[in-house]
Amino acid sequence: MAKRDYYEILGIARGAGADEIKKAYRVKAKELHPDRNQDDPEAESRFKEVNEAYDILKDENRKAAYDRYGHAAFEGGGPRGGGPGPGGPGQGDFASAFSDVFEDLFGDFMGGRGPGGGGGRQRAQRGSDLRYNMRISLDEAFRGAQKTITVPTSVACTACTGTGAEGGAEPTVCPTCSGMGKVRAQQGFFTVERTCPTCGGLGQTIKNPCKVCHGAGRTEKERSLSVNIPAGVETGTRIRLAGEGEAGMRGGPAGDLYIFLEVREHQLFQRDGVNLFCRVPVGMTAAALGGEVEVPTIDGGRSRVKIPAGSQTGRQMRLRGKGMPALRGGGTGDMLIELAVETPVNLTSRQKDLLREFEKLSEDNNPESSSFFSKVKSFWDGMKG
């Protein structure tokens, strides 16, 4: 069967830079690692495929040869560069390809000794980060709030204190890989590294697994957490709770919990950054003669706003300092009042007669209408010409 394109395997485009290649490799390696896909028989082969692709593309010379000749560049003693033997890679090249993903997957090597030191290296895996979506009201975003949430997550097993071994005993060094998590096999000129089949790459084995967590070192549990929401947050604001994510493996650090906020729409106010808009209907008489209108503010108060005589729909007035607070300080926004002149409905006969009489007396009181129809007349005259 023909080999797949290396760029396709990593999910990147040709011409991708070194940083993009490394980032794509780490994502794929984590996703396809056999330890995380124990029920998928094809995971190991795809994991090897990803490592092979990265081994070639991370090296500038090999990448250039692959871009020019494809897989043929590395068949039949073709150019690989950078290693001993007739065109073959050195043992360290394969090791570096595997070490990147093991470093990401299993985190720091805690309290360990090298393979010659007798103790092996203990690998601790950091727990996954968790996401929680929270909806709050605009009033809560204005004042800030204290919320209690319930998060289902993995926590360190209390029976074994997170070690995975009965009674909290320390895991032993894997006898197959001597704590390296990898085994090597010689194939002709090449040395190939594979995940240790005994420990699954952890470098440790557990003789008596904990009966509560079955050797995982973690148990599922719901936790109640208090979240402080600062004033001024808006949709898209992210709050990080360090160490409140999923528990780590084999004593590794816990991940983080990220709270993503969504602010619900308000029945009176529309938000634009730190400013608020409020559309206020006014009667035709008040708009024509001028007057005052009482409007609500987000803090629960009231403000009286003067309506200038002759106001039209869409006219805006600003109430300074009556908007939203800026996140982490930086002042307060304004509130913009937008007038909507309301046309009366369900008129009585008397009201209709008065309006008709008013219309006869108002020919010179509608400058916008006069200007518009003057332009219309000029347009039609121009079309006739």
N, C-alpha and C positions, 0 to 999 in steps of 0.2 A: 504494500500500500504506500502511495506517495506521501512524503513527509509534509506536514502542514507548514505554512509560511510562519517564520519566527515572529514577525510583526503581528500577524493575526492571532498567534497564540497569546501574546501579551496584551492584545487589544489596543495597539497604538498604530499611528500612521508612520509610513516611511519618512525618514528625515527627523524623527523625534530625537531630542537631545538626551544627554546622559542622565540628567535629573529626572526627566519624564520616563525614561526606560527603567530606572531604578525604582521609581515610585510605582509604576505599573507592575513591575516584578513582585514587589513586596505585597501589593494588594492581591495579586493572583496566587502567590505562594501561601499567604494566610488563608485564602478562600479554599484552596485545594489541598491543604496539608492533610495527609492520611489520618492524623489524630482527630481532626475535626470532621472527617467523613468516613467513619469506620463502617457505615452501612453501604458505602458506595464502592464496589469492587474496582471501578475504573479511576478512582481518585489518585491512587499511587502513580499510575502510568501518566496521567495528566500532570501530576506534580513534577515528575521527572521531565516531561516535555517542557514545562515552564522553566525549569532550571537549565535545561539545555539551551533554550532560546536566550535566556539572560546571559549565560556563559559566553555566547557568541557576540551578542549585541553590546555588552558592556565594554568590550575591548575595541578601541578605535580601528585597529588594523583588521581584526576579524570582521567587524561590522562592514568596513569598506569592501573586503573581499566578498562578503555575503551579498551586499548590495549590488555588486557587479556580476557575480557568477551564480548566486543562489546557493543551494545545498551542494552543488557540484564542487564548490570551492573547498569543501572539507571531505571529499570522498577520494579514495585512491591516493592518499598521501598529498592531497591538495594543500594550499597554503592556509595554515592556521596561525602561525606566528606566536611568539611569546613563550614557547615551551621547549623542552629538550626532546631529543629523538627526531625521527624523520617527519617533521611537520606536525607533531602531536603536541597537545597542551601539557603543561607540567601538572604535577599532582596538586600544587598549591592553587591552580586556577579553579579546579573543581571544588576544592575546599572553600575558597572565598565565595563561590557562588552559593554554596550551602550555608555558609556561616551567616550571611546576611539575613536569611529567613529565620534561622534558629535564634539569632539575636533578637529579632522582632517578636517572634512567637513566645519565647521563654524568658525574655527580660534579662535581668542581672543574674550573674552567676554568684550565688550567695554562699559565702563561707566555704568555697570549694578549693580543691587542690588539683593540679594538673594530673594527667594520666600516670605520670611517673611518681606521684606523691603518695599513692596508696589510698587516697580518699575519694578521688573522682570529683567532678564539678557538679554542684547541686544547682539545678535550673529551676527558677521560680518564674511563673507565668503571670503577668499582670492581668487583672480582670478586665472584662469588656466595659466600655462606656455605655451608659443607658440614656435614653431620651424620654422625656415626659412632656406631653403637650397640655398646656393649661390655658383656659379661657377666663378672662377677667372683664369686669365692667369698666367703662370709661371713668366712673367715679373712683374705683379702686386704683386705676392708673394715675388719677389726679392726686389722691391722698397717700398712696402707698398702702400696702396691706400685708398681713401675716396669714399665710395659708398653711393648712395641714393636708398633706397628700399621702396616699397609700401606694407604695411601689412594690410590685412583685419582683424579686431579684434573688440572686444566689448569695448566700452569706457563708462565712467560714464555719465549718462543722464544729460544734462545741464539744462533741464527744471525742474527737481526735485532734482538736485545736488546729484544724486545717492541714494536717500532714497526710491524711488519707489512710494512716496505719492505725490499727487497733491500739487503744490506750495512749495515743499520741506519740508512738515510737517513731523515730526518724527512719525514713526510707533508706534502703541499702544501695550501694553502688551496683549498677547493672554489670553482671559478670561478662556479658557478651561484648559490650563496647567499652568497658572500663570507665563508664561515666561520661563518655564523649557524646553519646546519643547517635553516633554514626558508625557504620562499619565500612571497611574498604575491601574492594576486590580488584585483583589485577587481571586486565583483559588485554593481552598483547602489550602494546606500548603504553596503554592507558591504565590509570588507576581510577576506579569509579567509586564514589561514595554514595551510600544509601542509608536511609533511616534504619536505625537498629530495630529489627523485628521483635526483640524481646521487650524493650522498654518503650517502644514507639517514639524514640527521640528524646525522651526525658532524661536519660542518663541514670535513672533510679528505678528500683523495683520495690514493691511492697509485698512482704511475705504474708502478713495477716491483715487484709484490708479491713477498714472500719466497717462495722455492721450497720451503722447509721447512714453513712454517705457512700458505702460500697467502694471506698478507695478514691473517690473523687475529691475529697477534702472540702466539698461544698454541699450545702443543702438549699432547697428552695424555700423561701419564706417571704411573707409580706411585711414591709416595714412602714411605719408612720414617720414622716419627716416634716419638720416645720420649715417653711420657705418664706424668707423675707423679700417682699416685692417692693423695691424703692419707688418713690414718687417720680413720675415722668416717663415710665416705660411705655413702649408702643409695640404694635404688632411686629414680630420679628426679633424682639429683644431676647437675648439668651442669658440665662443665669446658670452659672456653673457651681455645683456642689462637689468639691474635691473629696475623693475617697468614698463617695456614697453610691458608686456604681456596683457592678458585679464583683464578688470576692475573687481574689487571685487564686491561682493553683499552686499547691505545695508551698504555702506561706508567702506567695507573691503579693504585691500591693494591690489594693482594690482599684477598680476603674472609677471614673467620675460620672456624676449624674448631671445631665444638661436639661434645664427647664426652658422650653420654647413657649413664649407668650403670644397670645392672640387677644386683642382688645375688641370686645363686641361693639357693634354700632349703637349709638345713643339715639333716643327718640327725639331729642331736641337739638343736639350739637353735632356738627361734623368737624373732624379734626384734620389739620394739615400741619404736621410737625408740632410746634409748640403753640400754634394759633388755633382758635376755635371759630366756627361760623355758626350763626343762628339766623334762620330766615323768619322774619316777623311780619305777619299780615297787618296792614293798616287800612282803615276805611278811606274811601274816596274823598270824603270831606276833610278828614285830618290831613291827608296828603296835600290837598289843595290849600287849606288855610293854615297848616302847621299845627303843632300840638306836642303832646308828650305821650310816650308809651312806656310801660313797665316791662322789663325783660328779665328772665332768670339768668343766673350765673352758675358756673360749674361747681362753685363752693357752696351752693344752696342758698345764696343771697339773692337780692333784687337790685336792679339799677334802673333809674329813670333816664330815658333817652329823649332828647328834643328832636322833633321832626320838623325840618325846615319847610316853610310854605313852598308849594310847587314841587314837592318831591315826586320822583317817578319810580316805578318798579326797578329794582336793581341797585338803587342808591345804597351805599354802604357808609356806616359810621363805626368808628373804632373806640372800643373801651380798653384803654391801656392797662396791662397787668392783670387782665381777667381771663387769660388763657391757661395753658398747661405749663407746669414747671419743667424746666430743662433737666434731663437726667444728669445726676451727679453735679448739681448746681449749675450756675450759669444764667440765672434770671428766670423770668416768667414771660410767656407769650401774651398776645392780645386776643380780645374777642371782637369779631367783626359782625355787626348787625346789618343784615341785608333786608331792605324793605320790599314788600310785595303788596302793591296797591290792589285792593280787592274791589271788584265790581259788584254792586248790590244785586241780589236776586229776589224773585217773588215780590215784585213791586205792586203797590196798590194803584188804583187809577189816579188818585191824587198825586202820588209820587211820580208817576209817569208824566202827568201834565206839567208838574214843576220842572222835571228834567228837560222836557221839550222846550219849555219857556227859557230855561237856562241855556240850552244849546243855541237858541236864536241870539242870545246876548253874549255868546262866547266865541264869536268868529275870530276875534283877534287875541284869544287867550291860549291858543294851542300852537306854539311856535314849531314844535317838532312835526306836527301834522302838516302845517303850512309849508315847511321846508321840504318835506317828503313829496307832497303833491306838486310842488313847483318843479322838483327834479323830474317827476314823472311826465309832466307836461313838456319839459324840454326834451326828454327822451323820445316822446311820441312825435314831436315836431321834427326832430332830427331824422327819424325813420321815414317821415313823409318826404323830407328833402332828399 
